[in-house]
Amino acid sequence: MKNSFFNYLIFCILISFISCETHNGFKENGVLVTANISRKETKRVKRGRKYSNSNIFYVMFFTDPDKAYPKKKEEKKNKTVDEILESMSIKDMKFGNFQGIELEVSTAEFEKYNVGDKIQIYYLKNDSTKIELKEYVDN
């Protein structure tokens, strides 16, 4: 009995350490962006020999926040109608890569957010398909 408790304790500590290491990788090598939740669902997933429910957000985001949300140019006073219409053009805007990815979240986060909500996520600089919720990384 004593030995199994000790093994369980070591297992819990190991899992906590691995979890912290994963989140630290996002903190150090990640880029923080705003993503939109396009869909959410609960999937039945096989984990080992058992099945469990997995809460999934489908999120969409641009990989380069500076390009995704370009800064507005300074406006001149007394513009003509033609100048205003021309300034509204998006021909010169450059956007980052657009991503649509599944993000597994806890039940609490799943219930907290709705489709259409904006959330903060980190993606890794070298692999934008690896994402994590900001709340998980910062805690």
VMD Tcl script that builds the backbone (N, CA, C; Angstrom):
set m [mol new atoms 417]
animate dup $m
set s [atomselect $m all]
$s set {name element resname resid chain x y z} {
  {N N MET 1 A 0.832 -1.194 0.000}
  {CA C MET 1 A 0.000 0.000 0.000}
  {C C MET 1 A 0.874 1.255 0.000}
  {N N LYS 2 A 1.886 1.241 0.862}
  {CA C LYS 2 A 2.781 2.391 0.979}
  {C C LYS 2 A 3.554 2.605 -0.320}
  {N N ASN 3 A 3.963 1.513 -0.953}
  {CA C ASN 3 A 4.733 1.590 -2.191}
  {C C ASN 3 A 3.879 2.141 -3.337}
  {N N SER 4 A 2.613 1.732 -3.424}
  {CA C SER 4 A 1.759 2.221 -4.507}
  {C C SER 4 A 1.461 3.716 -4.349}
  {N N PHE 5 A 1.313 4.192 -3.118}
  {CA C PHE 5 A 1.112 5.622 -2.884}
  {C C PHE 5 A 2.341 6.408 -3.316}
  {N N PHE 6 A 3.511 5.888 -2.999}
  {CA C PHE 6 A 4.762 6.541 -3.373}
  {C C PHE 6 A 4.885 6.615 -4.898}
  {N N ASN 7 A 4.549 5.523 -5.590}
  {CA C ASN 7 A 4.590 5.509 -7.060}
  {C C ASN 7 A 3.601 6.527 -7.637}
  {N N TYR 8 A 2.406 6.602 -7.063}
  {CA C TYR 8 A 1.395 7.557 -7.509}
  {C C TYR 8 A 1.883 8.989 -7.324}
  {N N LEU 9 A 2.515 9.273 -6.199}
  {CA C LEU 9 A 3.044 10.605 -5.911}
  {C C LEU 9 A 4.117 10.993 -6.924}
  {N N ILE 10 A 5.013 10.092 -7.234}
  {CA C ILE 10 A 6.058 10.363 -8.217}
  {C C ILE 10 A 5.435 10.596 -9.602}
  {N N PHE 11 A 4.420 9.800 -9.934}
  {CA C PHE 11 A 3.735 9.962 -11.212}
  {C C PHE 11 A 3.113 11.356 -11.316}
  {N N CYS 12 A 2.439 11.816 -10.272}
  {CA C CYS 12 A 1.805 13.144 -10.273}
  {C C CYS 12 A 2.827 14.263 -10.417}
  {N N ILE 13 A 3.939 14.133 -9.726}
  {CA C ILE 13 A 4.998 15.141 -9.814}
  {C C ILE 13 A 5.579 15.175 -11.224}
  {N N LEU 14 A 5.771 14.014 -11.820}
  {CA C LEU 14 A 6.311 13.921 -13.170}
  {C C LEU 14 A 5.356 14.561 -14.187}
  {N N ILE 15 A 4.083 14.270 -14.056}
  {CA C ILE 15 A 3.093 14.856 -14.966}
  {C C ILE 15 A 3.068 16.377 -14.823}
  {N N SER 16 A 3.138 16.882 -13.596}
  {CA C SER 16 A 3.154 18.339 -13.372}
  {C C SER 16 A 4.377 18.974 -14.005}
  {N N PHE 17 A 5.512 18.321 -13.867}
  {CA C PHE 17 A 6.757 18.833 -14.431}
  {C C PHE 17 A 6.671 18.886 -15.956}
  {N N ILE 18 A 6.167 17.812 -16.577}
  {CA C ILE 18 A 6.037 17.771 -18.035}
  {C C ILE 18 A 5.081 18.853 -18.502}
  {N N SER 19 A 3.983 19.037 -17.789}
  {CA C SER 19 A 3.006 20.061 -18.149}
  {C C SER 19 A 3.629 21.452 -18.087}
  {N N CYS 20 A 4.390 21.729 -17.055}
  {CA C CYS 20 A 5.046 23.039 -16.917}
  {C C CYS 20 A 6.056 23.258 -18.033}
  {N N GLU 21 A 6.797 22.219 -18.386}
  {CA C GLU 21 A 7.784 22.339 -19.449}
  {C C GLU 21 A 7.114 22.662 -20.779}
  {N N THR 22 A 5.990 22.020 -21.049}
  {CA C THR 22 A 5.264 22.275 -22.292}
  {C C THR 22 A 4.807 23.722 -22.356}
  {N N HIS 23 A 4.219 24.217 -21.286}
  {CA C HIS 23 A 3.727 25.590 -21.269}
  {C C HIS 23 A 4.870 26.596 -21.323}
  {N N ASN 24 A 6.010 26.281 -20.689}
  {CA C ASN 24 A 7.152 27.190 -20.745}
  {C C ASN 24 A 7.664 27.328 -22.170}
  {N N GLY 25 A 7.583 26.274 -22.964}
  {CA C GLY 25 A 8.003 26.348 -24.357}
  {C C GLY 25 A 7.177 27.367 -25.128}
  {N N PHE 26 A 5.893 27.443 -24.820}
  {CA C PHE 26 A 5.033 28.422 -25.478}
  {C C PHE 26 A 5.351 29.829 -24.977}
  {N N LYS 27 A 5.656 29.963 -23.716}
  {CA C LYS 27 A 5.951 31.284 -23.151}
  {C C LYS 27 A 7.242 31.848 -23.756}
  {N N GLU 28 A 8.247 30.994 -23.910}
  {CA C GLU 28 A 9.550 31.452 -24.399}
  {C C GLU 28 A 9.613 31.532 -25.928}
  {N N ASN 29 A 9.004 30.567 -26.619}
  {CA C ASN 29 A 9.138 30.483 -28.077}
  {C C ASN 29 A 7.828 30.728 -28.812}
  {N N GLY 30 A 6.829 31.214 -28.102}
  {CA C GLY 30 A 5.526 31.400 -28.717}
  {C C GLY 30 A 5.231 32.840 -29.075}
  {N N VAL 31 A 4.230 32.990 -29.918}
  {CA C VAL 31 A 3.739 34.304 -30.325}
  {C C VAL 31 A 2.293 34.400 -29.873}
  {N N LEU 32 A 1.956 35.470 -29.188}
  {CA C LEU 32 A 0.602 35.671 -28.683}
  {C C LEU 32 A -0.243 36.363 -29.745}
  {N N VAL 33 A -1.385 35.755 -30.091}
  {CA C VAL 33 A -2.297 36.327 -31.078}
  {C C VAL 33 A -3.741 36.175 -30.592}
  {N N THR 34 A -4.630 36.887 -31.238}
  {CA C THR 34 A -6.052 36.755 -30.977}
  {C C THR 34 A -6.638 35.807 -32.010}
  {N N ALA 35 A -7.420 34.839 -31.532}
  {CA C ALA 35 A -8.059 33.873 -32.418}
  {C C ALA 35 A -9.569 33.934 -32.227}
  {N N ASN 36 A -10.292 33.551 -33.245}
  {CA C ASN 36 A -11.746 33.488 -33.192}
  {C C ASN 36 A -12.183 32.036 -33.095}
  {N N ILE 37 A -13.151 31.766 -32.242}
  {CA C ILE 37 A -13.707 30.421 -32.128}
  {C C ILE 37 A -14.774 30.280 -33.214}
  {N N SER 38 A -14.538 29.395 -34.179}
  {CA C SER 38 A -15.489 29.226 -35.268}
  {C C SER 38 A -16.479 28.102 -34.994}
  {N N ARG 39 A -16.079 27.144 -34.176}
  {CA C ARG 39 A -16.952 26.023 -33.849}
  {C C ARG 39 A -16.461 25.376 -32.569}
  {N N LYS 40 A -17.352 24.751 -31.826}
  {CA C LYS 40 A -16.953 23.993 -30.655}
  {C C LYS 40 A -17.776 22.721 -30.582}
  {N N GLU 41 A -17.119 21.661 -30.142}
  {CA C GLU 41 A -17.820 20.383 -30.044}
  {C C GLU 41 A -17.118 19.475 -29.046}
  {N N THR 42 A -17.862 18.481 -28.612}
  {CA C THR 42 A -17.311 17.460 -27.728}
  {C C THR 42 A -17.186 16.175 -28.535}
  {N N LYS 43 A -15.967 15.630 -28.557}
  {CA C LYS 43 A -15.703 14.391 -29.299}
  {C C LYS 43 A -15.449 13.249 -28.325}
  {N N ARG 44 A -15.799 12.071 -28.756}
  {CA C ARG 44 A -15.488 10.862 -27.987}
  {C C ARG 44 A -14.164 10.343 -28.531}
  {N N VAL 45 A -13.132 10.308 -27.671}
  {CA C VAL 45 A -11.776 9.973 -28.093}
  {C C VAL 45 A -11.292 8.746 -27.333}
  {N N LYS 46 A -10.623 7.842 -28.053}
  {CA C LYS 46 A -10.045 6.666 -27.408}
  {C C LYS 46 A -8.664 7.016 -26.878}
  {N N ARG 47 A -8.486 6.810 -25.589}
  {CA C ARG 47 A -7.189 7.070 -24.944}
  {C C ARG 47 A -6.755 5.787 -24.252}
  {N N GLY 48 A -5.816 5.126 -24.858}
  {CA C GLY 48 A -5.423 3.819 -24.332}
  {C C GLY 48 A -6.527 2.822 -24.625}
  {N N ARG 49 A -7.038 2.174 -23.592}
  {CA C ARG 49 A -8.128 1.209 -23.759}
  {C C ARG 49 A -9.482 1.816 -23.426}
  {N N LYS 50 A -9.509 3.063 -22.968}
  {CA C LYS 50 A -10.754 3.690 -22.552}
  {C C LYS 50 A -11.129 4.829 -23.495}
  {N N TYR 51 A -12.418 5.143 -23.505}
  {CA C TYR 51 A -12.925 6.285 -24.254}
  {C C TYR 51 A -13.255 7.407 -23.269}
  {N N SER 52 A -13.004 8.632 -23.695}
  {CA C SER 52 A -13.367 9.787 -22.877}
  {C C SER 52 A -13.807 10.929 -23.792}
  {N N ASN 53 A -14.466 11.886 -23.211}
  {CA C ASN 53 A -14.907 13.056 -23.971}
  {C C ASN 53 A -13.794 14.078 -24.038}
  {N N SER 54 A -13.668 14.707 -25.185}
  {CA C SER 54 A -12.656 15.731 -25.400}
  {C C SER 54 A -13.357 16.978 -25.920}
  {N N ASN 55 A -13.156 18.108 -25.248}
  {CA C ASN 55 A -13.765 19.382 -25.651}
  {C C ASN 55 A -12.848 20.082 -26.634}
  {N N ILE 56 A -13.399 20.413 -27.785}
  {CA C ILE 56 A -12.594 20.971 -28.874}
  {C C ILE 56 A -13.145 22.322 -29.317}
  {N N PHE 57 A -12.237 23.296 -29.455}
  {CA C PHE 57 A -12.538 24.551 -30.135}
  {C C PHE 57 A -11.875 24.480 -31.506}
  {N N TYR 58 A -12.558 24.928 -32.526}
  {CA C TYR 58 A -11.950 25.146 -33.828}
  {C C TYR 58 A -11.664 26.641 -33.893}
  {N N VAL 59 A -10.382 26.995 -33.925}
  {CA C VAL 59 A -9.997 28.403 -33.876}
  {C C VAL 59 A -9.358 28.830 -35.186}
  {N N MET 60 A -9.539 30.111 -35.508}
  {CA C MET 60 A -8.961 30.700 -36.719}
  {C C MET 60 A -8.143 31.924 -36.314}
  {N N PHE 61 A -6.951 32.037 -36.905}
  {CA C PHE 61 A -6.083 33.165 -36.572}
  {C C PHE 61 A -5.063 33.387 -37.673}
  {N N PHE 62 A -4.471 34.583 -37.663}
  {CA C PHE 62 A -3.357 34.908 -38.548}
  {C C PHE 62 A -2.068 34.716 -37.769}
  {N N THR 63 A -1.055 34.155 -38.437}
  {CA C THR 63 A 0.185 33.849 -37.735}
  {C C THR 63 A 1.060 35.057 -37.452}
  {N N ASP 64 A 0.871 36.134 -38.153}
  {CA C ASP 64 A 1.697 37.313 -37.919}
  {C C ASP 64 A 0.793 38.469 -37.503}
  {N N PRO 65 A 0.741 38.778 -36.200}
  {CA C PRO 65 A -0.197 39.812 -35.744}
  {C C PRO 65 A 0.089 41.191 -36.316}
  {N N ASP 66 A 1.354 41.484 -36.632}
  {CA C ASP 66 A 1.670 42.799 -37.204}
  {C C ASP 66 A 1.098 42.935 -38.611}
  {N N LYS 67 A 1.069 41.839 -39.346}
  {CA C LYS 67 A 0.515 41.871 -40.698}
  {C C LYS 67 A -0.999 41.693 -40.683}
  {N N ALA 68 A -1.510 40.962 -39.701}
  {CA C ALA 68 A -2.950 40.696 -39.653}
  {C C ALA 68 A -3.738 41.939 -39.289}
  {N N TYR 69 A -3.166 42.772 -38.460}
  {CA C TYR 69 A -3.842 43.993 -38.024}
  {C C TYR 69 A -2.936 45.179 -38.312}
  {N N PRO 70 A -2.827 45.571 -39.586}
  {CA C PRO 70 A -1.900 46.660 -39.932}
  {C C PRO 70 A -2.310 47.969 -39.275}
  {N N LYS 71 A -1.291 48.760 -38.964}
  {CA C LYS 71 A -1.552 50.061 -38.347}
  {C C LYS 71 A -2.108 51.017 -39.391}
  {N N LYS 72 A -3.014 51.844 -38.954}
  {CA C LYS 72 A -3.626 52.813 -39.866}
  {C C LYS 72 A -2.642 53.947 -40.147}
  {N N LYS 73 A -2.720 54.443 -41.366}
  {CA C LYS 73 A -1.882 55.576 -41.749}
  {C C LYS 73 A -2.463 56.844 -41.138}
  {N N GLU 74 A -1.593 57.799 -40.924}
  {CA C GLU 74 A -2.069 59.078 -40.392}
  {C C GLU 74 A -2.964 59.747 -41.434}
  {N N GLU 75 A -4.065 60.268 -40.959}
  {CA C GLU 75 A -5.015 60.902 -41.875}
  {C C GLU 75 A -4.694 62.390 -42.024}
  {N N LYS 76 A -4.835 62.857 -43.260}
  {CA C LYS 76 A -4.665 64.273 -43.529}
  {C C LYS 76 A -6.013 64.947 -43.341}
  {N N LYS 77 A -5.980 66.173 -42.969}
  {CA C LYS 77 A -7.220 66.936 -42.825}
  {C C LYS 77 A -7.704 67.400 -44.185}
  {N N ASN 78 A -9.010 67.603 -44.292}
  {CA C ASN 78 A -9.650 68.126 -45.493}
  {C C ASN 78 A -9.423 67.235 -46.721}
  {N N LYS 79 A -9.715 65.961 -46.602}
  {CA C LYS 79 A -9.588 65.044 -47.733}
  {C C LYS 79 A -10.812 65.164 -48.627}
  {N N THR 80 A -10.577 64.896 -49.896}
  {CA C THR 80 A -11.695 64.853 -50.829}
  {C C THR 80 A -12.348 63.482 -50.737}
  {N N VAL 81 A -13.516 63.349 -51.327}
  {CA C VAL 81 A -14.235 62.072 -51.305}
  {C C VAL 81 A -13.414 60.987 -52.000}
  {N N ASP 82 A -12.771 61.314 -53.098}
  {CA C ASP 82 A -11.951 60.348 -53.824}
  {C C ASP 82 A -10.768 59.877 -52.980}
  {N N GLU 83 A -10.136 60.775 -52.248}
  {CA C GLU 83 A -9.015 60.407 -51.382}
  {C C GLU 83 A -9.470 59.487 -50.253}
  {N N ILE 84 A -10.643 59.752 -49.704}
  {CA C ILE 84 A -11.175 58.908 -48.628}
  {C C ILE 84 A -11.454 57.499 -49.152}
  {N N LEU 85 A -12.084 57.416 -50.332}
  {CA C LEU 85 A -12.378 56.106 -50.906}
  {C C LEU 85 A -11.104 55.340 -51.247}
  {N N GLU 86 A -10.114 56.028 -51.731}
  {CA C GLU 86 A -8.851 55.372 -52.058}
  {C C GLU 86 A -8.136 54.882 -50.804}
  {N N SER 87 A -8.238 55.619 -49.727}
  {CA C SER 87 A -7.575 55.203 -48.483}
  {C C SER 87 A -8.240 53.984 -47.851}
  {N N MET 88 A -9.484 53.689 -48.272}
  {CA C MET 88 A -10.198 52.535 -47.734}
  {C C MET 88 A -9.819 51.244 -48.453}
  {N N SER 89 A -9.021 51.317 -49.484}
  {CA C SER 89 A -8.614 50.152 -50.259}
  {C C SER 89 A -7.710 49.245 -49.433}
  {N N ILE 90 A -7.814 47.949 -49.656}
  {CA C ILE 90 A -6.947 47.010 -48.941}
  {C C ILE 90 A -5.886 46.411 -49.865}
  {N N LYS 91 A -5.672 47.017 -51.024}
  {CA C LYS 91 A -4.736 46.453 -51.999}
  {C C LYS 91 A -3.296 46.391 -51.478}
  {N N ASP 92 A -2.912 47.292 -50.596}
  {CA C ASP 92 A -1.541 47.312 -50.110}
  {C C ASP 92 A -1.358 46.550 -48.797}
  {N N MET 93 A -2.429 46.012 -48.255}
  {CA C MET 93 A -2.307 45.294 -46.984}
  {C C MET 93 A -1.710 43.911 -47.218}
  {N N LYS 94 A -0.859 43.497 -46.305}
  {CA C LYS 94 A -0.280 42.160 -46.340}
  {C C LYS 94 A -0.723 41.455 -45.066}
  {N N PHE 95 A -1.135 40.220 -45.224}
  {CA C PHE 95 A -1.607 39.448 -44.081}
  {C C PHE 95 A -0.664 38.292 -43.820}
  {N N GLY 96 A -0.638 37.831 -42.580}
  {CA C GLY 96 A 0.127 36.637 -42.236}
  {C C GLY 96 A -0.614 35.407 -42.742}
  {N N ASN 97 A -0.066 34.256 -42.479}
  {CA C ASN 97 A -0.718 33.012 -42.882}
  {C C ASN 97 A -1.955 32.779 -42.032}
  {N N PHE 98 A -3.009 32.369 -42.670}
  {CA C PHE 98 A -4.263 32.110 -41.977}
  {C C PHE 98 A -4.285 30.649 -41.542}
  {N N GLN 99 A -4.616 30.415 -40.279}
  {CA C GLN 99 A -4.656 29.062 -39.727}
  {C C GLN 99 A -6.040 28.751 -39.184}
  {N N GLY 100 A -6.482 27.536 -39.361}
  {CA C GLY 100 A -7.683 27.013 -38.735}
  {C C GLY 100 A -7.321 25.690 -38.081}
  {N N ILE 101 A -7.341 25.638 -36.757}
  {CA C ILE 101 A -6.797 24.492 -36.026}
  {C C ILE 101 A -7.723 24.103 -34.879}
  {N N GLU 102 A -7.707 22.808 -34.534}
  {CA C GLU 102 A -8.426 22.318 -33.367}
  {C C GLU 102 A -7.600 22.589 -32.120}
  {N N LEU 103 A -8.288 22.989 -31.049}
  {CA C LEU 103 A -7.638 23.243 -29.758}
  {C C LEU 103 A -8.420 22.520 -28.680}
  {N N GLU 104 A -7.776 21.582 -28.006}
  {CA C GLU 104 A -8.439 20.866 -26.917}
  {C C GLU 104 A -8.399 21.724 -25.655}
  {N N VAL 105 A -9.557 21.864 -25.000}
  {CA C VAL 105 A -9.664 22.708 -23.814}
  {C C VAL 105 A -10.369 21.956 -22.695}
  {N N SER 106 A -10.256 22.498 -21.494}
  {CA C SER 106 A -10.931 21.911 -20.344}
  {C C SER 106 A -12.427 22.188 -20.416}
  {N N THR 107 A -13.174 21.487 -19.585}
  {CA C THR 107 A -14.626 21.690 -19.544}
  {C C THR 107 A -14.953 23.115 -19.109}
  {N N ALA 108 A -14.196 23.647 -18.159}
  {CA C ALA 108 A -14.443 25.016 -17.683}
  {C C ALA 108 A -14.279 26.032 -18.812}
  {N N GLU 109 A -13.215 25.909 -19.587}
  {CA C GLU 109 A -12.983 26.819 -20.710}
  {C C GLU 109 A -14.038 26.604 -21.797}
  {N N PHE 110 A -14.424 25.360 -22.002}
  {CA C PHE 110 A -15.419 25.034 -23.019}
  {C C PHE 110 A -16.756 25.703 -22.711}
  {N N GLU 111 A -17.123 25.725 -21.452}
  {CA C GLU 111 A -18.380 26.349 -21.049}
  {C C GLU 111 A -18.272 27.872 -20.964}
  {N N LYS 112 A -17.073 28.379 -20.757}
  {CA C LYS 112 A -16.852 29.816 -20.600}
  {C C LYS 112 A -16.999 30.581 -21.914}
  {N N TYR 113 A -16.564 29.980 -23.015}
  {CA C TYR 113 A -16.549 30.665 -24.309}
  {C C TYR 113 A -17.622 30.117 -25.247}
  {N N ASN 114 A -18.062 30.972 -26.168}
  {CA C ASN 114 A -19.055 30.606 -27.175}
  {C C ASN 114 A -18.476 30.800 -28.569}
  {N N VAL 115 A -19.168 30.244 -29.547}
  {CA C VAL 115 A -18.769 30.422 -30.947}
  {C C VAL 115 A -18.816 31.919 -31.269}
  {N N GLY 116 A -17.773 32.404 -31.915}
  {CA C GLY 116 A -17.681 33.825 -32.255}
  {C C GLY 116 A -16.847 34.626 -31.277}
  {N N ASP 117 A -16.570 34.059 -30.093}
  {CA C ASP 117 A -15.750 34.764 -29.106}
  {C C ASP 117 A -14.299 34.820 -29.570}
  {N N LYS 118 A -13.602 35.846 -29.116}
  {CA C LYS 118 A -12.168 35.982 -29.385}
  {C C LYS 118 A -11.411 35.505 -28.160}
  {N N ILE 119 A -10.365 34.727 -28.386}
  {CA C ILE 119 A -9.528 34.220 -27.307}
  {C C ILE 119 A -8.074 34.516 -27.632}
  {N N GLN 120 A -7.257 34.559 -26.600}
  {CA C GLN 120 A -5.819 34.762 -26.768}
  {C C GLN 120 A -5.143 33.390 -26.768}
  {N N ILE 121 A -4.322 33.147 -27.785}
  {CA C ILE 121 A -3.583 31.889 -27.867}
  {C C ILE 121 A -2.120 32.170 -28.173}
  {N N TYR 122 A -1.286 31.212 -27.821}
  {CA C TYR 122 A 0.117 31.219 -28.233}
  {C C TYR 122 A 0.280 30.176 -29.328}
  {N N TYR 123 A 1.084 30.496 -30.346}
  {CA C TYR 123 A 1.532 29.476 -31.295}
  {C C TYR 123 A 3.053 29.514 -31.303}
  {N N LEU 124 A 3.671 28.375 -31.586}
  {CA C LEU 124 A 5.126 28.317 -31.623}
  {C C LEU 124 A 5.652 28.972 -32.885}
  {N N LYS 125 A 6.739 29.731 -32.750}
  {CA C LYS 125 A 7.318 30.446 -33.892}
  {C C LYS 125 A 7.718 29.499 -35.012}
  {N N ASN 126 A 8.265 28.347 -34.655}
  {CA C ASN 126 A 8.755 27.417 -35.669}
  {C C ASN 126 A 7.684 26.433 -36.153}
  {N N ASP 127 A 6.499 26.390 -35.492}
  {CA C ASP 127 A 5.424 25.499 -35.913}
  {C C ASP 127 A 4.081 26.102 -35.494}
  {N N SER 128 A 3.459 26.814 -36.410}
  {CA C SER 128 A 2.227 27.537 -36.076}
  {C C SER 128 A 1.023 26.615 -35.902}
  {N N THR 129 A 1.201 25.314 -36.136}
  {CA C THR 129 A 0.110 24.373 -35.903}
  {C C THR 129 A 0.037 23.924 -34.450}
  {N N LYS 130 A 1.051 24.229 -33.675}
  {CA C LYS 130 A 1.063 23.910 -32.240}
  {C C LYS 130 A 0.601 25.151 -31.490}
  {N N ILE 131 A -0.585 25.043 -30.869}
  {CA C ILE 131 A -1.167 26.193 -30.182}
  {C C ILE 131 A -1.583 25.816 -28.772}
  {N N GLU 132 A -1.681 26.827 -27.928}
  {CA C GLU 132 A -2.117 26.639 -26.541}
  {C C GLU 132 A -2.832 27.893 -26.079}
  {N N LEU 133 A -3.848 27.706 -25.267}
  {CA C LEU 133 A -4.598 28.829 -24.718}
  {C C LEU 133 A -3.714 29.671 -23.803}
  {N N LYS 134 A -3.813 30.968 -23.862}
  {CA C LYS 134 A -2.989 31.871 -23.051}
  {C C LYS 134 A -3.173 31.586 -21.551}
  {N N GLU 135 A -4.413 31.298 -21.148}
  {CA C GLU 135 A -4.671 31.044 -19.723}
  {C C GLU 135 A -3.904 29.836 -19.212}
  {N N TYR 136 A -3.701 28.830 -20.059}
  {CA C TYR 136 A -2.962 27.645 -19.647}
  {C C TYR 136 A -1.471 27.949 -19.524}
  {N N VAL 137 A -0.974 28.754 -20.430}
  {CA C VAL 137 A 0.468 29.055 -20.445}
  {C C VAL 137 A 0.842 29.976 -19.276}
  {N N ASP 138 A 0.003 30.958 -18.991}
  {CA C ASP 138 A 0.328 31.940 -17.961}
  {C C ASP 138 A 0.166 31.396 -16.537}
  {N N ASN 139 A -0.574 30.323 -16.368}
  {CA C ASN 139 A -0.757 29.756 -15.019}
  {C C ASN 139 A 0.310 28.770 -14.666}
}
mol reanalyze $m
mol bondsrecalc $m
mol representation Tube
mol addrep $m
